Amino acid sequence: MENSVQSEQTVNEADNSIENTANNEIGVQSDNVITNKIIKWKEKLIDLTKRNRLLNFKGPKYASIQIIDEIPTEIFRILVANSKQMKFLPIKENPDDTPEEQRLSKEALNVGIEFKPQEYEKYEREALANKHVDNYLQTNLVENELTKTLRKISTAAKNAMDDLGYNTLFLTLGEVHWYESDYSDIKFKSPLILLPVRLVRANMNDAFRVEYNDDDIILNPALILQLKKEFHINLEDLITNEINDTTIFKIFETVQERISIKKRWKLYNNLHIGLFSFAKFVMYKDLEEHSDLVKKSSLVKSICGYGDWQETDIEKVCPIKELDKNFLPKDNFSILDADSSQQEAIAFVKENNNLVIQGPPGTGKSQTIANIIAELLSQGKKVLFVSQKIAALEVVQNRLKANGLAPYCLELHSNKTNRKTVLQNLINSMSEHAISNHTGTSLDILQQKKICCK
């Protein structure tokens, strides 16, 4: 009998060991699959075709301005380390009434300005000419063209900020010139560092100045991925959240050293100010910096085929005909009117399900989202609402505000958000009373009347 019990125990232990081993193998397998998926997602978020201006930069007229005869590391020191503003300098031009035979070339008119691109070289700051350490950026445009282009860039950057809620204006520092092969004659120009900036002026008649806007300084992600994937040149160790007056020199010198293994590849002092979109790069950085959190997400696991979630028919979980019976009015915290299909979607989410709501403009999508947020707040949950367009965020926020839920809303990312605003919103929220529960008295009466009328 004792031997039989021991044998049974041994069998159970063996079964448990096999089961644990199998579960561990599945866990390792799923982790590898999810890791590979994340790598592919990251690659898709960064465009490596020659259409990408981060790989094949061509400054479009009236959308970018070339800065000439400057040293990018010194520009970085002035704008970032010293927090100074810089003015733009035009080049001289021939007066309009100058006879054709007497017109001079721009080089002759602007003696002392170097128009040709210069390779980056190590230098001693004390030995630099004053034009390389002053608070002026030399451009290659005449005055009227410079003013017109700056005005257009400023307007476009403001519109992008108002529409999307994030900065698209950057000053590029340094430029890698590279070829796809040793035999190719096609030269590609890729910015090295992108410094987020803003254009400011005191009034409409004042000259534009440029200043650093305190956002993250970006090492060109497309260039880093392209060099690693196609040429086995790894620059990933240079990626840092803090590029400062010291690391900027290390980046330039290291890049120059590593690309020197390729014939004709050079690092130039080229600078441009213009518009660059980094909407997908933000997602790329999230996957890069928070991959461990992403891999733990049950939703991500399901997308990769290893989660517990399965596709569910909304009608089976929350049938429209059963809404009145299963979801009582006293449990309803919606703040806006909702038809039966919208109520079904709200009830489905309240049951901890995921869904996609599709429909043309004006069909009540934002109204449903506002109701869902209110319902989840009543359950003591936190809701993160994101949108590509800031207008969509404002529509929902205004509806929540109009229905007394403003103290529960915190604007995390927009052109209006700053430290003072966030602190004031937190103070307002903490001083607000908690959302009161329905007593249900009047609602029970309404419900009873509904039953009597049937």
C-alpha positions in Angstrom: 0.0 0.0 0.0 2.8 2.4 0.9 4.6 1.6 -2.3 1.4 2.2 -4.3 1.0 5.6 -2.7 4.7 6.5 -3.3 4.3 5.3 -6.9 1.2 7.5 -7.4 3.0 10.5 -5.8 6.0 9.9 -8.1 3.7 9.8 -11.2 2.0 13.0 -10.1 5.4 14.7 -9.5 6.5 13.5 -13.0 3.3 14.8 -14.6 3.7 18.2 -12.8 7.4 18.3 -13.9 6.4 17.6 -17.5 3.6 20.2 -17.4 5.9 22.8 -15.9 8.6 22.0 -18.5 6.0 22.3 -21.3 4.7 25.6 -19.8 8.2 27.0 -19.6 8.9 26.0 -23.2 5.7 27.7 -24.3 6.7 30.7 -22.3 10.1 30.9 -23.9 8.6 30.3 -27.3 6.0 33.0 -26.9 8.7 35.4 -25.6 10.8 34.8 -28.6 7.8 35.3 -31.0 6.8 38.5 -29.3 10.4 39.8 -29.3 10.6 39.1 -33.1 7.3 40.8 -33.6 8.4 43.9 -31.8 11.6 44.0 -33.9 9.4 43.9 -37.1 7.0 46.5 -35.8 10.0 48.8 -35.1 11.3 48.3 -38.6 8.0 49.1 -40.1 7.7 52.3 -38.1 11.0 53.6 -39.6 10.8 54.2 -43.4 14.1 53.0 -45.0 13.1 53.9 -48.6 14.8 56.8 -50.4 11.5 58.7 -50.0 12.4 59.3 -46.4 14.0 62.8 -46.0 15.9 61.5 -43.0 17.9 59.3 -45.4 17.8 61.2 -48.6 17.5 64.9 -47.5 16.7 67.4 -50.2 15.7 70.7 -48.7 12.4 71.8 -50.5 12.1 75.5 -51.3 10.1 77.5 -48.7 10.0 74.4 -46.4 13.6 74.4 -45.2 16.6 76.8 -45.0 20.2 75.8 -45.4 22.6 77.2 -42.8 26.2 77.7 -44.2 29.6 78.3 -42.8 28.7 77.2 -39.3 29.9 74.5 -36.9 27.1 72.3 -35.6 28.7 71.5 -32.3 29.0 75.3 -31.6 25.4 75.9 -32.6 24.5 73.2 -30.1 26.5 74.9 -27.4 24.8 78.3 -28.0 21.2 77.0 -28.3 21.2 74.2 -25.8 24.1 74.6 -23.3 23.9 78.4 -23.1 20.1 78.6 -23.8 20.6 81.5 -26.2 18.4 82.6 -29.1 20.1 83.0 -32.5 19.2 85.4 -35.4 19.4 84.5 -39.1 21.7 86.3 -41.4 21.0 86.8 -45.2 23.6 87.0 -47.9 24.2 90.2 -49.9 22.7 90.5 -53.3 23.2 92.8 -56.3 20.9 95.8 -56.3 17.9 95.5 -58.7 19.2 98.3 -60.9 22.7 96.8 -61.4 23.4 96.2 -65.1 23.8 92.6 -66.1 27.5 93.0 -67.0 28.3 94.5 -63.6 26.5 91.9 -61.5 28.8 90.0 -59.1 28.6 86.4 -58.1 27.3 85.6 -54.6 30.8 84.5 -53.6 32.3 87.9 -54.7 29.5 89.8 -53.0 29.9 87.8 -49.7 33.6 87.7 -49.2 34.5 85.7 -46.0 31.5 83.4 -46.2 32.2 79.7 -47.2 29.5 78.4 -49.4 30.9 75.0 -50.0 30.1 72.2 -47.5 32.9 71.6 -45.0 33.9 68.3 -43.4 33.6 68.1 -39.7 37.0 68.4 -38.0 38.2 68.5 -34.4 38.9 72.0 -33.3 39.9 74.3 -30.4 37.2 76.7 -29.5 39.7 79.5 -28.7 41.0 79.3 -32.3 37.6 79.8 -33.9 36.7 82.9 -35.8 34.1 85.1 -34.3 31.5 84.2 -36.9 31.5 80.6 -35.5 30.8 81.6 -31.9 28.4 84.5 -32.2 24.6 84.4 -31.9 24.0 84.5 -35.7 23.1 81.8 -38.2 24.4 82.4 -41.7 22.0 81.4 -44.4 22.4 81.1 -48.1 19.3 83.2 -48.9 18.9 86.9 -49.7 16.9 89.0 -47.3 13.5 88.9 -48.9 13.7 85.2 -49.6 14.9 84.5 -46.1 12.0 86.5 -44.5 9.4 84.8 -46.8 10.7 81.3 -46.1 10.9 81.8 -42.3 7.3 83.1 -42.3 6.1 80.0 -44.2 8.0 77.6 -42.0 6.8 79.3 -38.9 3.2 79.1 -40.0 3.5 75.5 -41.0 5.1 74.6 -37.7 2.3 76.4 -35.8 -0.4 74.7 -37.8 1.2 71.3 -37.1 1.4 72.0 -33.4 -2.2 73.2 -33.3 -3.5 70.2 -35.3 -1.3 67.4 -34.0 -0.1 68.6 -30.6 3.6 68.0 -31.1 6.6 69.9 -32.5 7.7 69.2 -36.1 10.3 72.0 -36.5 13.9 70.9 -36.2 17.4 72.2 -36.8 19.6 69.5 -38.3 23.1 69.3 -36.9 25.7 67.5 -39.1 25.1 65.5 -42.2 26.4 62.1 -43.3 27.1 61.8 -47.1 27.0 58.1 -48.1 26.6 55.8 -51.1 24.8 52.4 -51.4 27.9 50.8 -52.9 31.5 51.6 -53.8 30.5 51.7 -57.4 27.4 54.0 -57.1 27.5 57.6 -58.2 24.4 58.5 -56.3 25.1 60.4 -53.1 22.7 60.3 -50.2 22.6 63.0 -47.5 21.3 62.1 -44.1 21.0 64.5 -41.1 22.8 63.2 -38.0 21.1 65.0 -35.1 17.8 66.7 -35.0 17.4 69.5 -32.5 13.8 70.5 -31.7 13.4 74.3 -32.0 10.8 77.1 -32.3 10.8 80.3 -34.2 9.9 83.4 -32.2 9.6 87.1 -32.7 8.4 90.0 -30.6 5.9 91.3 -33.2 5.0 91.0 -36.8 7.7 93.5 -37.9 10.5 91.9 -35.8 13.0 89.5 -37.2 12.7 85.8 -36.5 14.9 84.2 -33.9 15.4 80.5 -33.3 15.6 78.8 -29.8 15.8 75.3 -28.4 12.3 74.2 -27.2 13.4 71.7 -24.5 12.1 68.6 -26.2 14.2 65.5 -26.7 17.2 65.8 -29.0 17.1 63.0 -31.6 19.8 61.0 -33.1 18.5 60.2 -36.6 16.7 56.9 -36.1 16.4 56.1 -39.8 20.1 56.6 -40.3 21.0 54.4 -37.3 18.8 51.6 -38.6 19.9 51.9 -42.2 23.6 51.8 -41.3 23.2 48.8 -39.0 20.9 46.8 -41.4 22.6 47.5 -44.7 26.3 48.3 -43.8 26.8 46.7 -40.4 27.8 50.0 -38.9 26.4 50.1 -35.4 25.7 53.5 -33.8 23.1 52.4 -31.3 25.5 52.9 -28.4 25.4 56.6 -29.1 21.7 56.8 -28.4 21.0 58.6 -25.2 18.2 60.6 -23.6 20.7 63.4 -22.6 22.8 64.8 -25.4 24.8 67.6 -23.8 27.8 69.9 -24.5 30.2 66.9 -23.9 28.4 64.0 -25.6 27.8 66.0 -28.8 31.5 66.0 -29.5 31.7 62.2 -28.8 28.8 61.6 -31.2 30.4 63.5 -34.1 33.9 62.0 -33.6 32.6 58.5 -33.2 30.3 58.7 -36.3 33.2 60.1 -38.3 35.5 57.3 -37.2 33.0 54.5 -37.8 31.9 55.6 -41.3 35.5 56.0 -42.4 35.7 52.3 -43.2 33.5 53.2 -46.3 35.1 54.9 -49.3 33.8 58.4 -50.0 31.6 58.5 -46.9 32.0 61.8 -45.1 30.5 63.7 -42.1 29.9 67.4 -43.0 29.0 70.5 -41.0 25.8 71.0 -42.9 22.8 72.4 -41.1 19.2 72.9 -42.1 16.1 74.2 -40.4 12.8 72.7 -41.5 9.8 70.4 -40.8 10.2 66.8 -40.0 7.4 64.5 -38.9 8.2 62.1 -36.0 4.7 60.7 -35.2 5.8 57.1 -35.9 9.2 57.7 -34.2 7.4 58.3 -30.9 5.9 54.8 -31.2 9.4 53.5 -32.2 10.9 54.9 -29.1 8.2 53.4 -26.9 8.9 50.0 -28.3 12.6 50.6 -27.9 12.6 51.8 -24.3 9.6 49.8 -22.9 9.9 46.5 -24.7 9.6 44.6 -21.4 6.3 46.2 -20.6 5.0 45.6 -24.1 5.9 41.9 -23.9 3.9 41.6 -20.6 0.8 43.2 -22.1 -2.1 40.6 -22.4 -3.3 42.5 -25.5 0.1 42.3 -27.2 0.3 38.6 -26.4 -3.1 38.0 -28.0 -2.1 39.9 -31.1 0.9 37.6 -31.3 -1.2 34.5 -30.8 -0.3 33.6 -27.2 -2.9 35.5 -25.2 -6.0 34.3 -23.4 -8.3 36.7 -25.3 -10.4 35.5 -28.1 -12.6 37.1 -30.7 -16.1 37.6 -29.2 -19.5 38.3 -30.7 -20.7 41.5 -29.1 -24.3 40.4 -29.6 -23.7 37.3 -27.5 -22.1 39.2 -24.6 -24.4 42.2 -24.6 -27.5 41.4 -26.8 -29.5 44.6 -27.5 -32.8 43.0 -26.5 -31.4 42.2 -23.1 -29.9 45.6 -22.3 -32.8 46.8 -20.2 -32.8 43.7 -18.1 -29.0 43.2 -17.7 -27.9 46.8 -17.4 -30.2 48.7 -15.1 -30.7 52.4 -15.3 -29.3 52.9 -11.8 -26.0 51.4 -13.0 -25.9 53.8 -15.9 -23.3 56.6 -15.6 -23.4 57.8 -19.2 -23.4 61.6 -19.5 -24.8 61.9 -23.0 -27.7 60.4 -24.9 -27.0 57.1 -26.5 -29.0 54.9 -28.9 -29.2 51.1 -28.5 -26.1 50.3 -30.6 -24.0 52.8 -28.6 -25.4 51.5 -25.3 -24.4 48.0 -26.5 -20.8 49.2 -27.1 -20.7 50.9 -23.7 -22.0 47.7 -21.9 -19.5 45.6 -23.8 -16.5 47.7 -22.7 -17.8 47.8 -19.1 -17.6 44.0 -19.2 -13.8 44.4 -19.7 -13.8 43.6 -23.5 -12.0 45.3 -26.3 -13.7 46.6 -29.4 -13.2 48.8 -32.5 -15.9 51.4 -33.2 -16.1 52.4 -36.9 -18.3 54.9 -38.6 -18.4 58.0 -40.8 -18.2 61.5 -39.2 -21.3 62.5 -37.2 -22.4 59.0 -36.2 -21.6 59.5 -32.5 -18.2 57.9 -32.1 -16.8 60.7 -29.8 -20.1 60.8 -28.0 -19.8 57.1 -27.3 -16.1 57.5 -26.1 -17.2 60.3 -23.7 -19.9 58.0 -22.3 -17.4 55.1 -22.0 -14.9 57.3 -20.1 -17.7 58.4 -17.7 -18.7 54.8 -17.1 -15.2 53.7 -16.4 -14.6 56.6 -14.1 -17.6 55.5 -12.1 -15.8 52.1 -11.7 -12.8 53.8 -10.3 -10.7 53.1 -13.4 -8.1 55.3 -15.1 -8.5 55.9 -18.8 -5.9 57.0 -21.3 -7.4 58.6 -24.4 -5.1 59.1 -27.3 -5.7 60.4 -30.9 -3.6 61.3 -33.9 -5.4 64.6 -34.2 -5.7 67.0 -31.2 -9.1 68.2 -32.4 -10.5 64.7 -31.6 -9.1 65.0 -28.0 -10.6 68.4 -27.6 -14.1 67.3 -28.7 -14.2 64.6 -26.1 -12.6 66.8 -23.4 -15.1 69.6 -24.0 -18.0 67.1 -23.6 -16.6 65.8 -20.4 -16.0 69.3 -19.1 -19.6 70.4 -20.1 -20.9 67.5 -17.9 -18.9 68.3 -14.8 -16.0 65.9 -15.3 -13.3 68.4 -16.0 -11.6 67.8 -12.6 -11.0 64.2 -13.6 -9.3 65.1 -16.9 -5.5 65.8 -17.1 -4.1 67.0 -20.4 -0.8 65.1 -20.7 0.5 66.1 -24.1 -0.3 69.2 -26.1 1.0 72.6 -27.0 -0.9 74.1 -24.1 0.4 71.8 -21.5 3.2 73.1 -19.1 4.3 72.4 -15.6 2.1 75.2 -14.1 -1.0 74.0 -15.9 -0.5 70.3 -14.8 0.1 71.3 -11.2 -3.1 73.5 -11.2 -5.1 70.7 -12.7 -3.9 68.3 -10.1 -4.8 70.8 -7.3 -8.3 71.2 -8.8 -8.8 67.4 -9.0 -7.6 66.8 -5.4 -9.9 69.4 -4.0 -12.9 68.0 -5.9 -15.4 65.7 -4.1 -15.6 62.1 -5.4 -18.3 61.3 -7.9 -21.5 60.5 -6.0 -23.3 57.3 -6.5 -26.9 57.1 -7.8 -29.4 56.5 -5.0 -31.5 54.7 -7.5 -34.8 56.0 -5.9 -36.1 58.0 -8.9 -34.6 55.7 -11.4 -36.4 52.7 -9.8 -39.7 54.6 -10.1 -39.0 55.2 -13.8 -38.1 51.6 -14.3 -41.4 50.5 -12.6 -43.4 52.8 -14.9 -41.6 51.3 -17.9 -42.6 47.8 -16.8 -46.2 48.8 -16.1 -46.5 50.3 -19.6 -45.5 47.1 -21.4 
